[in-house]
Amino acid sequence: MPLVAHTDLPTFSRLKDEGEDVLSQKRASQQSIRELHIGLLNIMPDAALEATERQFFRLVGACNQIAQFHVHPFTIAGMERGEVAQAHIDRYYEPFEQIRREGLDALIISGANVTHDHLQDEAFWPPLIEVFDWARLNVTSTLCSCLATHAFIQHYYGVERTRLPAKRWGVFSHKVVDRLHPLVAETNSRFDVPHSRFNEVFQADMEKHGLRVLVASEDAGVHLAVSPDGFRIVFFQGHPEYDDISLLKEYKREVMRFHNGERDDYPPFPEHYFDSACQGLLNHYADEVKAARAGRLPLPAMPEADILPHLDITWRDSAKAVFNNWLGKIYQITNEDRRLPFMDNVDPDNPLGL
């Protein structure tokens, strides 16, 4: 069912140009279809701000539930923004006070970049916890992505994430370890998910606090888990929302950082992402970049046009299935005001096991 372009946010036009089904506010008002209002707390850095909008909007819009999806982007204080990104936020994003006042059926919280070793030292920590506290009591289900997962688990369960020896970066195979849970219905028993992070909350720590692990990888750890009630909080450590070019963009930024002297080593390839042809092209490009850095010359252009035809997206169908299941259960709960069967053995006064 379609997204509703209830504002003039450019993401709606961009998705419509890509062939996504986007209704105008006028057309939506003429349909007798129930609305679902979904918040997107976007705390990604400026370079990924609008791409993150499109990625999550696209997954919501792919849901096949009979509903109109109104997505409400907002952000919080404590994020350093450039002039262009701040202007975008000022024009198109809603204040949290408005979100709090009008309410949501569901909430998505994006990942973020950090500047401190401990999340509680980040400037955005207090306002993020304020959103967590409000959503925990007022939103049917909240989906936390990457850093948001780490922050929620640290705040409510006391488990601080662990720094990895090296960045977990690439596309990894995952296995569904709880095939009876409705969030993974109609998914393959094994599917790929991209990861991009320096830190991890381990499966043993999640399970020790009653979290239910649904999807995990031997190489990349837990991707998908849920709160003890099975639904109120959904945790992603991977990035199923990523486009096929997302890791390429990240790789390109790391190459730029190397050229600018912001990192000493040349960035490794994201794992299981570039095929041998891409790696050959990029190895040759690396020689050019290293020579340019040594000679203090401008950064040579990356041969993206030659790389793009080799990039595969092997995670989109499973991502759509999980989002469809998530929004479908929200639709059932909010429409019928009832608990789902997998919640029957959960204490209604303490669904998160806190």
Buried (B, 14 or more C-beta within 10 A) or exposed (E): BBBBBBBEBBBBEBBBEEEBEBBBEEEBEEEEBBEBBBBBBBBBBBEBBBBBBBBBBBBBBBBEBEBBBBBBBBBBEBBEBEEEBBEBBEEBBBEBEEBBEEEBBBBBBBBBBBEEEEBEEBBBBEBBBBBBEBBBEEBBBBBBBBBBBBBBBBBBBEBBBEEEEEBBBBBBBBBBBBEEBBBBBEBEEEBBBBBBBBBBBEBEBBEEBBBBBBBBBEEBBBBBBBBBBBBBBBBBBBBBBBBBBBBBBBBBBBBBEBBEEEEEEBBEBBBBBBEEEBBEBBEEBBEBBEEBBEEEEEBBEBBEEEBEEBBEBBBBBBBBBBBBBBBBBBBBBBEEEEBBEBBEEBEEEEBBBE
